[in-house]
Amino acid sequence: MNRLSNNQISTLCMELALMLHAGISADDGLHLILEDESAASDRAVVEYLSKAVDDGTPLTRAMADTGAFPAYVTGLVGVGFRTGRLEEALNALSRYYDDRARLESQVRSALLYPALLLLLMLVVVVVLLAKVLPVFDQVFRSLGGAMTGVAGGLLRAGLWLDGVLPVMCVLLALAALVLAAFAVSDSFRDRCLRIWRARHAVKGVTGKLTSARMAQALSMGLRSGLPMEESLDLAGSLMEDIPAAQKRCQDCRAKLDGGAPLADALKETGAFPPVYCRMLALGVRSGSADTVMEEIARRLSDEGEAGLQEQVGRVEPVLTIAGSLLVGVILLSAMLPLLNILSAVG
């Protein structure tokens, strides 16, 4: 089965949590959800889960067998089953994937327009260099002059572009298709983001979002009554798609085994910023480590989202200014020599 989108995962987890809160078992809840499900992709997943649970398969195993859920979902659902906090785990997953869906939508809408603007700017520049500047050159030659300096260099570039224009058109079309696929296809976007996370998951804004995900897993483990060591193992297993983050969890576990406090282990491995490690140290002393960890997850997530929106917000004005300057330079380099010739003739 195809991987469910963040919105679909959030909705299904919320519906299951509501059923459990109302005292309805997971298998009966799946039957009720199946009766109201109309989307083909969602219905196939729920139908499989319902049949598997009826046959005695645990919900966690059934979810994993579908291949439609990330390891983060099946892992937390498994912890919820083991500790009797399934409803709480499902609610946490619903909030987490709802936030991810909202962030993904904001990034997609914020990047799509600047990307299209860039493509249009490239088309304008290519047309100016390949088609308009040669016309100016013919005008100069008819007046007894020639394009030199910047204009001459741009003309030569334009003549070269004119020769490779079919290739340029194909490349621009491919770029447009990639952008459209990224905006529309959840599976393609997920693969692209997975490659990005594998290389940049512990740096900058993406690093904060990764740390937030790790903190949420630790919070869930601690709240479920798991020891700190097992909570770190849980967090590592739920982040198998981010090798660098998984290694941090393993390093933290090694430091815990060596007698280091959890806050110190997280600080030394760079998993959390020092200020949040101090908060966690106070939470451990006061017996509220799970609550503090959840607050750390929320703050890191908010910081990551704010930083991402800030970076995306810079893209559009930069592209607009750069494209406008480039078009202006091309036009001025062609117009100024022409004006000089016309003034000399007059």
SERO-4910 file (N, C-alpha, C, O; in steps of 0.05 Angstrom, whole numbers):
BEGIN
 pado doro    nc1    nc2    nc3   cac1   cac2   cac3    cc1    cc2    cc3    oc1    oc2    oc3
  Met    A     17    -24      0      0      0      0     17     25      0     40     25     10
  Asn    A      7     47    -11     21     72    -12     22     84     16      4     80     32
  Arg    A     44     99     21     47    112     47     25    134     50     21    150     32
  Leu    A     12    134     73     -8    154     78      5    182     82     27    184     91
  Ser    A    -10    202     75      0    230     79     -2    237    108    -14    224    124
  Asn    A     11    259    115     10    269    143    -18    275    152    -26    269    174
  Asn    A    -34    287    134    -62    292    140    -78    267    145    -93    265    164
  Gln    A    -73    247    129    -88    222    132    -80    208    158    -98    197    172
  Ile    A    -55    208    164    -46    195    189    -58    210    213    -67    197    232
  Ser    A    -57    236    213    -68    252    235    -98    247    239   -107    243    261
  Thr    A   -112    246    217   -141    241    219   -148    213    230   -165    210    247
  Leu    A   -134    193    220   -139    166    229   -132    162    258   -147    150    273
  Cys    A   -109    173    267   -102    172    295   -122    186    313   -129    176    335
  Met    A   -131    209    304   -151    224    320   -177    208    322   -189    207    344
  Glu    A   -186    196    300   -211    180    301   -208    156    319   -227    150    335
  Leu    A   -185    142    318   -181    120    336   -180    128    365   -191    115    383
  Ala    A   -167    151    370   -166    162    398   -194    169    408   -200    163    431
  Leu    A   -211    180    391   -238    187    400   -254    162    406   -270    161    425
  Met    A   -250    141    390   -264    116    394   -256    104    421   -273     96    437
  Leu    A   -230    104    427   -220     93    453   -231    110    476   -238     99    497
  His    A   -231    136    472   -241    154    494   -271    148    500   -280    151    522
  Ala    A   -286    140    479   -314    134    483   -319    106    493   -341     98    496
  Gly    A   -297     91    498   -300     64    509   -303     43    488   -310     20    494
  Ile    A   -298     50    463   -300     31    441   -273     18    435   -253     32    434
  Ser    A   -272     -8    433   -246    -22    428   -235    -15    401   -249     -4    383
  Ala    A   -210    -21    397   -196    -14    372   -209    -28    348   -213    -16    327
  Asp    A   -216    -54    351   -228    -69    328   -255    -58    321   -262    -55    297
  Asp    A   -272    -52    341   -298    -41    336   -296    -12    324   -311     -5    306
  Gly    A   -276      3    335   -272     30    324   -264     29    295   -273     46    280
  Leu    A   -247     10    287   -239      8    259   -263      2    241   -265     12    219
  His    A   -281    -16    251   -306    -22    236   -322      4    232   -332      9    210
  Leu    A   -325     20    253   -341     44    251   -328     64    232   -341     77    216
  Ile    A   -301     66    233   -287     85    215   -290     75    186   -293     91    168
  Leu    A   -289     49    182   -291     38    155   -318     43    143   -320     48    119
  Glu    A   -339     44    159   -366     49    149   -369     78    138   -384     82    119
  Asp    A   -354     96    149   -355    124    140   -333    132    121   -333    155    111
  Glu    A   -314    115    116   -292    122     99   -299    119     70   -309     99     61
  Ser    A   -294    141     54   -300    141     26   -276    142      8   -277    131    -14
  Ala    A   -254    154     17   -230    156      0   -218    128     -4   -216    112     15
  Ala    A   -211    122    -29   -202     95    -36   -177     87    -21   -175     65    -10
  Ser    A   -157    106    -20   -132     99     -7   -136     95     23   -125     76     35
  Asp    A   -151    113     36   -156    110     65   -172     84     70   -166     70     90
  Arg    A   -191     79     54   -209     56     58   -193     30     56   -198     11     72
  Ala    A   -174     28     38   -159      3     35   -142     -2     60   -140    -25     69
  Val    A   -131     19     71   -114     16     95   -132      8    119   -125    -10    134
  Val    A   -154     22    123   -171     17    146   -183    -11    143   -186    -26    163
  Glu    A   -190    -19    119   -202    -46    114   -181    -67    122   -188    -88    134
  Tyr    A   -157    -63    114   -136    -83    121   -132    -84    151   -130   -106    162
  Leu    A   -130    -61    164   -127    -60    193   -150    -74    207   -145    -89    226
  Ser    A   -174    -68    198   -197    -80    211   -197   -110    209   -202   -124    229
  Lys    A   -191   -121    185   -190   -150    181   -168   -162    198   -171   -184    210
  Ala    A   -144   -150    198   -121   -161    212   -127   -161    242   -120   -181    256
  Val    A   -138   -140    253   -144   -139    282   -165   -159    289   -164   -171    311
  Asp    A   -185   -163    272   -206   -183    277   -194   -211    278   -203   -228    292
  Asp    A   -173   -215    262   -160   -241    261   -140   -245    284   -127   -266    286
  Gly    A   -138   -225    302   -121   -228    326    -94   -215    323    -78   -218    342
  Thr    A    -88   -202    301    -62   -188    298    -62   -162    315    -82   -147    313
  Pro    A    -42   -157    331    -41   -132    346    -42   -108    326    -32   -109    304
  Leu    A    -54    -86    335    -56    -62    318    -29    -52    309    -26    -44    286
  Thr    A     -9    -53    326     18    -44    319     29    -61    296     39    -50    276
  Arg    A     27    -87    298     37   -105    277     21   -100    251     32   -100    229
  Ala    A     -5    -97    253    -22    -93    230    -14    -67    215    -13    -66    191
  Met    A     -9    -46    231      0    -21    219     26    -24    204     30    -13    183
  Ala    A     45    -38    217     71    -42    204     69    -58    179     83    -53    159
  Asp    A     51    -78    179     48    -95    155     36    -81    131     42    -88    109
  Thr    A     21    -60    136      9    -45    113     30    -30     97     27    -26     73
  Gly    A     52    -22    111     72     -5     98     63     23     93     77     39     80
  Ala    A     39     30    103     28     57     99     35     76    121     30    100    119
  Phe    A     48     66    143     53     83    166     83     84    171     97     64    168
  Pro    A     94    108    178    122    110    185    128     94    211    110     88    226
  Ala    A    154     88    215    162     74    239    155     90    265    150     78    286
  Tyr    A    155    117    262    148    133    285    120    127    295    115    127    320
  Val    A    101    122    277     73    117    285     71     89    298     61     87    320
  Thr    A     82     69    284     79     42    295     95     39    322     86     24    339
  Gly    A    117     53    324    132     52    349    117     64    373    116     51    394
  Leu    A    105     88    369     91    100    391     65     85    398     57     83    421
  Val    A     52     74    377     28     58    382     35     33    398     21     25    416
  Gly    A     59     22    392     68     -1    407     73      6    436     66    -10    454
  Val    A     85     29    441     90     38    468     64     42    483     61     35    506
  Gly    A     44     54    469     18     58    481      5     32    489     -8     31    510
  Phe    A      7     12    472     -4    -15    479     10    -26    504     -3    -36    522
  Arg    A     36    -25    504     52    -37    526     46    -24    553     46    -37    574
  Thr    A     41      2    553     38     17    578     10     24    584      4     38    604
  Gly    A    -10     16    568    -38     22    572    -44     52    567    -64     62    578
  Arg    A    -29     65    550    -33     93    543    -37     96    513    -27    115    501
  Leu    A    -52     78    502    -56     79    473    -71    104    464    -63    117    444
  Glu    A    -91    112    479   -106    136    472    -88    161    472    -89    177    454
  Glu    A    -71    162    492    -53    185    494    -33    185    472    -26    206    461
  Ala    A    -23    161    465     -4    159    442    -17    167    416     -4    181    400
  Leu    A    -41    159    412    -55    166    387    -60    196    385    -58    208    364
  Asn    A    -68    208    408    -72    237    408    -46    252    402    -46    272    388
  Ala    A    -24    243    414      2    255    409     10    253    379     20    272    368
  Leu    A      5    229    368     11    226    339     -7    243    322      3    254    302
  Ser    A    -32    246    329    -50    263    314    -40    292    313    -40    305    292
  Arg    A    -32    302    337    -23    330    338      4    332    323      7    352    308
  Tyr    A     21    313    326     47    314    312     44    316    282     56    333    269
  Tyr    A     28    297    271     26    297    242      8    319    231     10    327    208
  Asp    A    -10    329    248    -25    353    240     -6    377    237     -8    393    218
  Asp    A     12    380    256     32    402    254     50    398    230     56    417    216
  Arg    A     58    373    224     75    368    201     61    374    175     72    385    156
  Ala    A     35    367    174     19    373    150     16    403    146     18    413    123
  Arg    A     11    417    168      9    446    165     35    459    156     35    477    139
  Leu    A     57    450    168     83    461    161     89    455    132     99    472    117
  Glu    A     84    430    123     89    422     96     73    439     76     83    446     55
  Ser    A     48    444     83     31    460     66     42    489     63     42    501     42
  Gln    A     51    500     86     62    527     86     87    529     69     91    547     53
  Val    A    104    509     72    129    509     56    124    505     27    136    519     10
  Arg    A    105    487     20     99    483     -8     87    508    -21     95    515    -43
  Ser    A     69    521     -8     57    545    -19     77    568    -20     76    585    -39
  Ala    A     95    569      0    114    591      0    136    587    -20    147    607    -30
  Leu    A    143    562    -27    164    557    -46    155    556    -75    170    562    -94
  Leu    A    130    548    -79    120    544   -106    120    569   -122    129    570   -145
  Tyr    A    109    591   -111    108    616   -125    135    627   -132    140    635   -155
  Pro    A    155    629   -113    181    638   -121    195    620   -142    209    630   -159
  Ala    A    190    594   -141    202    576   -161    190    582   -188    205    583   -208
  Leu    A    164    585   -190    152    592   -216    162    620   -226    166    624   -249
  Leu    A    165    638   -207    175    665   -214    203    663   -225    210    676   -245
  Leu    A    220    646   -213    247    642   -224    246    631   -252    262    639   -269
  Leu    A    229    611   -257    227    600   -284    219    621   -304    230    622   -326
  Leu    A    199    638   -297    191    659   -315    213    679   -320    217    688   -343
  Met    A    228    686   -299    251    704   -302    272    692   -321    283    706   -338
  Leu    A    277    666   -318    296    653   -336    287    654   -365    303    658   -384
  Val    A    261    649   -369    250    650   -396    253    678   -408    261    681   -431
  Val    A    247    699   -392    250    727   -401    279    733   -409    285    745   -429
  Val    A    298    725   -392    326    730   -397    335    716   -422    350    727   -438
  Val    A    327    691   -425    335    676   -449    324    689   -474    339    691   -494
  Val    A    299    697   -474    287    711   -497    302    737   -503    307    743   -526
  Leu    A    308    752   -482    322    778   -487    349    773   -499    357    787   -518
  Leu    A    364    754   -488    391    749   -498    391    737   -526    407    744   -543
  Ala    A    373    718   -530    374    702   -555    359    715   -578    366    711   -602
  Lys    A    339    732   -572    322    742   -594    322    773   -596    322    784   -618
  Val    A    323    786   -573    321    816   -574    348    829   -579    349    847   -596
  Leu    A    369    820   -566    395    833   -570    405    830   -599    417    849   -609
  Pro    A    401    807   -613    409    807   -641    395    828   -658    407    838   -677
  Val    A    371    835   -651    356    856   -666    370    883   -661    373    899   -680
  Phe    A    377    888   -636    392    913   -630    419    914   -645    427    935   -655
  Asp    A    432    891   -647    457    890   -661    454    897   -690    471    911   -702
  Gln    A    432    888   -703    427    894   -730    422    924   -733    430    937   -753
  Val    A    408    936   -714    403    965   -715    429    980   -713    433    999   -728
  Phe    A    447    971   -695    473    985   -692    489    983   -718    501   1003   -727
  Arg    A    488    959   -730    504    956   -755    492    973   -777    508    984   -794
  Ser    A    466    976   -778    454    993   -799    461   1023   -796    460   1038   -815
  Leu    A    467   1030   -770    474   1058   -764    505   1062   -765    515   1083   -759
  Gly    A    519   1041   -772    548   1043   -774    563   1038   -748    586   1045   -746
  Gly    A    550   1026   -728    563   1021   -703    563    991   -697    555    975   -714
  Ala    A    571    984   -673    572    956   -665    569    955   -634    577    974   -620
  Met    A    558    933   -625    554    930   -596    581    920   -584    591    899   -592
  Thr    A    591    935   -565    617    928   -552    613    927   -521    591    932   -511
  Gly    A    634    921   -507    633    921   -478    614    900   -467    613    878   -477
  Val    A    598    909   -447    579    891   -435    558    881   -455    551    858   -455
  Ala    A    549    900   -471    528    893   -491    539    872   -511    525    854   -518
  Gly    A    564    876   -519    576    857   -537    579    829   -525    574    809   -538
  Gly    A    587    829   -500    589    803   -485    562    790   -483    560    765   -486
  Leu    A    541    805   -476    515    794   -474    505    784   -501    491    764   -502
  Leu    A    512    799   -522    503    790   -549    516    763   -555    502    745   -566
  Arg    A    542    759   -550    554    734   -555    541    711   -538    538    689   -548
  Ala    A    535    718   -513    521    698   -497    493    692   -508    484    669   -508
  Gly    A    480    713   -519    454    708   -531    455    691   -555    438    673   -559
  Leu    A    475    695   -572    479    679   -596    484    650   -589    475    631   -602
  Trp    A    500    646   -567    505    619   -558    479    606   -548    473    583   -553
  Leu    A    463    622   -532    438    611   -522    419    605   -544    404    585   -543
  Asp    A    419    621   -565    402    616   -588    408    589   -600    390    575   -610
  Gly    A    434    581   -600    441    555   -611    432    532   -594    427    510   -604
  Val    A    431    537   -568    424    515   -550    396    519   -539    388    507   -519
  Leu    A    380    535   -552    353    542   -542    335    517   -540    320    515   -520
  Pro    A    336    498   -559    319    474   -555    327    459   -529    309    449   -515
  Val    A    353    457   -523    361    444   -499    351    459   -474    342    447   -454
  Met    A    353    486   -475    344    503   -453    314    498   -448    305    497   -426
  Cys    A    299    496   -470    270    492   -467    264    465   -454    246    463   -437
  Val    A    279    445   -461    275    419   -449    282    420   -419    267    409   -403
  Leu    A    304    433   -412    312    435   -384    291    450   -368    285    443   -345
  Leu    A    281    472   -379    261    488   -365    235    471   -361    222    473   -340
  Ala    A    228    456   -382    204    439   -380    208    418   -358    190    412   -343
  Leu    A    232    406   -357    238    386   -336    237    399   -308    226    387   -290
  Ala    A    248    423   -306    247    437   -280    218    443   -272    211    440   -248
  Ala    A    201    451   -291    173    456   -285    159    430   -276    143    430   -258
  Leu    A    166    407   -289    154    382   -282    162    373   -254    146    363   -238
  Val    A    188    377   -247    198    370   -221    183    387   -199    175    377   -179
  Leu    A    180    413   -205    166    430   -186    137    422   -182    126    421   -160
  Ala    A    124    415   -205     96    406   -203     94    380   -188     76    377   -171
  Ala    A    113    361   -193    112    336   -178    117    340   -148    104    327   -132
  Phe    A    135    358   -141    141    364   -113    116    376   -100    111    370    -76
  Ala    A    101    392   -114     78    405   -102     54    387   -100     38    389    -82
  Val    A     51    368   -119     27    352   -121     30    324   -109     13    314    -96
  Ser    A     53    311   -115     57    283   -107     69    281    -79     91    290    -74
  Asp    A     54    268    -62     63    264    -34     87    245    -33    106    249    -18
  Ser    A     86    224    -49    108    204    -49    134    216    -59    155    211    -48
  Phe    A    132    231    -81    156    244    -92    168    264    -72    192    265    -68
  Arg    A    150    280    -60    160    299    -40    172    286    -16    191    295     -5
  Asp    A    160    263     -8    171    248     15    199    238      9    216    238     26
  Arg    A    203    228    -16    230    218    -23    250    240    -23    273    237    -14
  Cys    A    242    263    -34    261    286    -35    268    296     -7    291    301     -1
  Leu    A    247    297     10    253    306     38    269    285     53    285    293     71
  Arg    A    266    259     47    282    239     60    311    242     53    329    238     70
  Ile    A    317    247     28    344    252     19    356    276     33    379    276     41
  Trp    A    340    298     35    349    322     48    355    317     77    375    326     88
  Arg    A    336    303     91    340    298    119    365    281    124    378    285    144
  Ala    A    370    262    106    394    245    110    420    261    110    439    253    123
  Arg    A    420    284     96    444    300     94    445    324    113    466    333    121
  His    A    422    335    119    421    361    134    403    359    158    395    380    169
  Ala    A    397    335    168    377    332    189    385    344    216    368    349    232
  Val    A    411    347    221    420    356    248    433    384    246    448    391    264
  Lys    A    427    398    225    438    425    221    416    446    218    396    441    206
  Gly    A    421    469    229    404    492    225    375    487    233    370    475    254
  Val    A    357    498    216    329    496    222    319    467    222    304    459    240
  Thr    A    329    451    203    321    423    202    330    408    227    317    390    236
  Gly    A    353    416    238    363    404    262    344    409    286    341    391    303
  Lys    A    332    433    287    313    438    309    288    421    306    278    411    326
  Leu    A    279    417    282    255    401    278    262    371    284    245    357    295
  Thr    A    286    363    278    294    335    285    296    332    315    287    312    326
  Ser    A    308    352    329    310    351    358    282    351    371    277    338    391
  Ala    A    263    366    359    236    367    369    223    339    367    209    330    385
  Arg    A    228    325    345    217    298    341    229    279    361    215    262    372
  Met    A    255    282    367    269    265    387    257    271    414    252    252    430
  Ala    A    253    296    421    242    304    447    214    293    451    206    284    472
  Gln    A    198    293    429    170    283    431    171    253    436    155    243    452
  Ala    A    189    238    423    191    210    428    200    204    457    190    186    470
  Leu    A    220    220    467    229    216    495    207    223    514    203    209    534
  Ser    A    191    244    508    169    251    526    149    229    528    139    222    549
  Met    A    142    217    504    123    196    504    133    171    519    118    159    534
  Gly    A    159    165    516    170    143    531    170    147    561    162    129    576
  Leu    A    178    171    569    179    177    598    151    177    610    146    168    632
  Arg    A    132    189    594    105    191    605     92    163    606     74    159    623
  Ser    A    101    145    590     90    118    590    102    101    612     95     78    615
  Gly    A    120    113    627    132     98    649    157     83    642    167     67    658
  Leu    A    168     87    618    193     73    610    217     86    624    217    110    628
  Pro    A    237     70    631    262     82    641    275    100    620    268     98    596
  Met    A    293    117    629    305    136    610    321    121    588    321    129    565
  Glu    A    334     99    596    349     83    576    331     72    554    337     74    531
  Glu    A    308     61    563    290     50    543    277     72    527    271     68    503
  Ser    A    272     95    539    261    118    524    280    127    502    272    134    480
  Leu    A    306    127    508    326    134    487    327    113    465    329    119    442
  Asp    A    325     87    473    324     66    453    300     70    435    301     66    411
  Leu    A    277     77    447    253     82    432    257    105    412    250    102    389
  Ala    A    268    127    422    272    150    405    290    143    381    286    151    359
  Gly    A    311    127    387    329    119    365    316    101    345    320    105    321
  Ser    A    299     83    354    285     65    335    265     80    319    259     72    296
  Leu    A    253    102    329    233    117    315    246    137    295    231    150    280
  Met    A    272    139    296    286    158    278    305    144    259    326    154    253
  Glu    A    297    120    251    314    104    233    318    117    206    337    110    191
  Asp    A    300    136    198    303    149    172    323    172    174    329    184    153
  Ile    A    333    178    198    353    199    201    377    187    216    378    188    240
  Pro    A    396    176    201    419    162    214    434    179    234    442    169    255
  Ala    A    438    205    228    454    222    246    439    226    272    452    225    294
  Ala    A    413    229    271    397    232    296    396    205    311    397    205    336
  Gln    A    395    183    297    395    157    310    421    152    325    422    141    346
  Lys    A    443    161    312    469    158    325    471    175    351    483    167    370
  Arg    A    458    199    350    458    216    374    444    201    397    453    201    420
  Cys    A    422    187    390    408    172    411    425    150    422    426    145    446
  Gln    A    440    137    404    458    115    413    481    126    431    488    114    450
  Asp    A    491    150    423    512    162    439    502    170    467    515    167    487
  Cys    A    478    181    467    465    188    493    462    164    511    466    165    535
  Arg    A    453    142    498    449    117    514    475    108    525    477     99    548
  Ala    A    497    110    509    523    101    519    532    119    543    543    108    562
  Lys    A    527    144    542    534    162    564    517    156    588    527    158    611
  Leu    A    491    150    584    475    142    607    485    117    620    486    115    645
  Asp    A    493     98    604    504     73    615    530     78    630    538     63    648
  Gly    A    544    100    622    568    107    636    564    124    661    583    132    675
  Gly    A    538    129    668    532    143    693    526    172    690    521    186    710
  Ala    A    525    183    665    519    211    661    489    216    664    473    200    655
  Pro    A    481    239    676    452    246    676    442    250    648    457    256    629
  Leu    A    415    247    644    403    250    618    409    277    606    416    279    582
  Ala    A    405    298    621    409    326    611    438    330    602    442    342    581
  Asp    A    457    320    617    485    322    609    491    306    583    506    315    566
  Ala    A    479    283    582    484    266    558    473    280    533    486    280    512
  Leu    A    449    292    535    437    305    512    453    330    505    456    337    481
  Lys    A    464    344    525    480    368    519    506    361    506    514    374    487
  Glu    A    520    340    516    546    333    505    545    322    477    563    326    461
  Thr    A    523    310    470    520    299    443    508    320    424    507    315    400
  Gly    A    500    343    434    489    364    417    461    359    409    451    372    390
  Ala    A    447    341    423    419    335    415    401    359    421    383    365    405
  Phe    A    404    372    444    388    395    452    406    418    457    429    415    465
  Pro    A    396    443    454    411    467    462    415    467    492    399    455    507
  Pro    A    437    480    502    443    480    531    420    490    548    415    479    570
  Val    A    405    510    539    384    522    556    362    501    561    351    500    583
  Tyr    A    356    484    541    336    464    545    346    440    562    331    427    576
  Cys    A    372    436    561    384    415    578    382    424    607    378    407    625
  Arg    A    386    450    612    383    460    640    354    456    649    349    448    672
  Met    A    335    462    631    307    458    638    301    429    645    287    423    664
  Leu    A    313    411    629    308    383    634    320    373    660    309    357    674
  Ala    A    344    384    666    357    377    692    339    384    715    336    369    734
  Leu    A    327    408    714    309    416    735    284    399    736    273    392    757
  Gly    A    274    391    711    251    373    710    256    346    722    239    335    735
  Val    A    280    335    718    287    309    729    288    311    759    278    293    773
  Arg    A    299    333    770    301    336    799    273    338    812    269    329    834
  Ser    A    255    351    797    228    355    809    209    333    802    186    334    810
  Gly    A    218    312    787    201    290    781    182    295    758    162    280    755
  Ser    A    187    315    742    168    322    720    183    322    693    179    339    676
  Ala    A    201    303    690    218    302    666    201    299    641    207    310    620
  Asp    A    179    283    642    162    279    618    148    304    609    147    310    586
  Thr    A    138    320    629    125    345    623    145    365    611    138    379    591
  Val    A    168    367    623    188    386    613    197    378    585    202    395    568
  Met    A    200    351    581    209    342    554    188    349    533    195    356    511
  Glu    A    163    347    540    141    354    521    142    384    515    138    392    492
  Glu    A    148    400    535    150    429    531    174    435    513    173    453    496
  Ile    A    196    421    518    220    425    501    213    418    472    221    432    453
  Ala    A    198    396    468    191    388    441    174    410    428    178    416    404
  Arg    A    155    421    443    138    442    432    154    467    424    150    478    403
  Arg    A    172    475    442    188    499    436    207    495    412    210    512    395
  Leu    A    220    472    411    238    466    389    223    466    363    232    475    342
  Ser    A    199    454    363    182    453    339    174    481    330    175    487    307
  Asp    A    166    497    350    158    525    343    182    541    332    179    555    312
  Glu    A    205    537    344    229    551    334    237    542    306    244    558    289
  Gly    A    235    516    301    241    505    275    222    515    254    231    523    232
  Glu    A    196    515    260    177    525    241    180    555    235    179    563    212
  Ala    A    185    570    256    190    599    252    215    605    235    214    622    218
  Gly    A    236    590    241    260    593    225    257    585    196    267    598    178
  Leu    A    242    563    192    237    555    165    220    575    149    226    581    126
  Gln    A    199    586    162    183    606    149    199    631    143    195    644    122
  Glu    A    217    638    161    234    662    157    253    658    133    256    676    116
  Gln    A    265    634    131    282    629    108    267    628     82    276    639     61
  Val    A    244    615     82    227    614     58    218    642     50    216    648     26
  Gly    A    212    659     70    203    686     64    224    703     50    217    723     38
  Arg    A    249    695     53    270    711     40    274    704     10    286    719     -5
  Val    A    263    681      3    269    671    -25    255    689    -45    268    697    -65
  Glu    A    230    695    -41    215    711    -62    227    738    -67    232    744    -91
  Pro    A    232    755    -47    244    781    -53    272    779    -66    279    795    -83
  Val    A    288    759    -58    314    756    -70    312    749    -99    326    761   -116
  Leu    A    294    730   -106    291    723   -134    280    746   -150    288    751   -173
  Thr    A    261    761   -139    249    784   -153    270    805   -159    272    815   -181
  Ile    A    286    812   -138    306    833   -142    328    824   -162    336    839   -179
  Ala    A    337    799   -159    358    789   -177    349    788   -205    363    796   -224
  Gly    A    324    778   -210    314    777   -237    309    804   -249    315    809   -272
  Ser    A    299    823   -233    294    850   -243    321    864   -250    323    877   -271
  Leu    A    341    860   -233    367    873   -239    379    861   -265    391    875   -281
  Leu    A    377    835   -268    388    822   -292    374    832   -317    388    838   -337
  Val    A    348    833   -317    333    844   -340    340    873   -345    344    881   -368
  Gly    A    343    889   -324    350    917   -327    378    921   -339    381    938   -356
  Val    A    397    904   -330    424    906   -341    424    900   -371    438    913   -387
  Ile    A    410    879   -378    409    871   -407    397    894   -424    408    900   -445
  Leu    A    375    905   -415    362    926   -431    379    951   -432    382    964   -453
  Leu    A    391    959   -409    407    983   -409    432    980   -426    440    998   -440
  Ser    A    445    956   -425    469    952   -441    463    953   -470    481    959   -486
  Ala    A    438    948   -478    431    950   -507    421    978   -514    426    988   -536
  Met    A    407    991   -495    395   1017   -501    415   1040   -500    413   1058   -517
  Leu    A    434   1040   -481    452   1062   -479    469   1067   -503    471   1089   -513
  Pro    A    482   1046   -514    496   1050   -539    479   1060   -562    487   1077   -578
  Leu    A    454   1050   -563    436   1059   -584    429   1089   -581    428   1104   -601
  Leu    A    425   1097   -556    419   1126   -551    443   1143   -559    439   1165   -570
  Asn    A    467   1133   -553    491   1149   -561    493   1152   -591    500   1174   -601
  Ile    A    487   1131   -606    488   1132   -635    467   1151   -645    472   1167   -663
  Leu    A    442   1149   -634    421   1167   -644    427   1196   -638    421   1214   -654
  Ser    A    439   1201   -614    446   1229   -608    468   1239   -626    468   1262   -634
  Ala    A    487   1221   -633    508   1230   -652    497   1235   -680    505   1254   -693
  Val    A    478   1219   -688    466   1222   -715    450   1248   -715    451   1263   -735
  Gly    A    435   1253   -693    418   1277   -692    435   1302   -690    425   1324   -689
***
